[in-house]
Amino acid sequence: MLPFDRPGPLIDEVLIGAALHGAQESLEDMPELFERIPAREAVDGDEDYVIGDDDWDAVSDGFDDACEWDEWEVPLRQGHPLLPAVLAQRHPFTWFDGGEPSGAGYLQRLSGLVLDD
């Protein structure tokens, strides 16, 4: 079971997100490392659906949709405008703790784009 397929600490999703970015860069720099890894076959009965080496957007979008913590990508983006607000709400030492995940829409609420009732 992958870290984003179940409730868990924020750090799990940050680390998987960092690994995704690193794998994409490695593929671009050293494609020979990935030659023996086959394309991923269809998952939901769609025989025409295959994820290949050029489908990083689909992989990233799928990961983002499955994540429990909406802010997983903020610390990975240099100069992200919401990083100070995320750090004020959740100190990095707490990223290893369990607890209730932030869920979808957290960043919009944090930035004031969505008002809570």
QUICOR-V724718 format. One record per residue. N is the residue number from 1. PHI is phi in whole degrees, 0 to 359 (NA if undefined). Layout:
n=(N & N)
phi=(PHI & PHI)
//
This chain:
n=(1 & 2 & 3 & 4 & 5 & 6 & 7 & 8 & 9 & 10 & 11 & 12 & 13 & 14 & 15 & 16 & 17 & 18 & 19 & 20 & 21 & 22 & 23 & 24 & 25 & 26 & 27 & 28 & 29 & 30 & 31 & 32 & 33 & 34 & 35 & 36 & 37 & 38 & 39 & 40 & 41 & 42 & 43 & 44 & 45 & 46 & 47 & 48 & 49 & 50 & 51 & 52 & 53 & 54 & 55 & 56 & 57 & 58 & 59 & 60 & 61 & 62 & 63 & 64 & 65 & 66 & 67 & 68 & 69 & 70 & 71 & 72 & 73 & 74 & 75 & 76 & 77 & 78 & 79 & 80 & 81 & 82 & 83 & 84 & 85 & 86 & 87 & 88 & 89 & 90 & 91 & 92 & 93 & 94 & 95 & 96 & 97 & 98 & 99 & 100 & 101 & 102 & 103 & 104 & 105 & 106 & 107 & 108 & 109 & 110 & 111 & 112 & 113 & 114 & 115 & 116 & 117)
phi=(NA & 281 & 302 & 265 & 267 & 203 & 299 & 188 & 287 & 303 & 301 & 302 & 286 & 297 & 294 & 295 & 299 & 295 & 295 & 299 & 297 & 295 & 294 & 297 & 296 & 296 & 298 & 292 & 278 & 223 & 300 & 296 & 295 & 251 & 300 & 271 & 269 & 286 & 297 & 282 & 280 & 302 & 252 & 258 & 81 & 268 & 296 & 273 & 265 & 224 & 264 & 249 & 294 & 262 & 259 & 296 & 297 & 294 & 295 & 297 & 295 & 296 & 297 & 299 & 294 & 275 & 293 & 272 & 253 & 295 & 267 & 305 & 272 & 303 & 290 & 274 & 260 & 297 & 74 & 301 & 296 & 266 & 302 & 302 & 291 & 297 & 294 & 292 & 280 & 217 & 299 & 306 & 298 & 276 & 294 & 271 & 280 & 284 & 122 & 286 & 292 & 290 & 77 & 296 & 88 & 301 & 294 & 294 & 294 & 297 & 277 & 86 & 285 & 234 & 264 & 283 & 283)
//
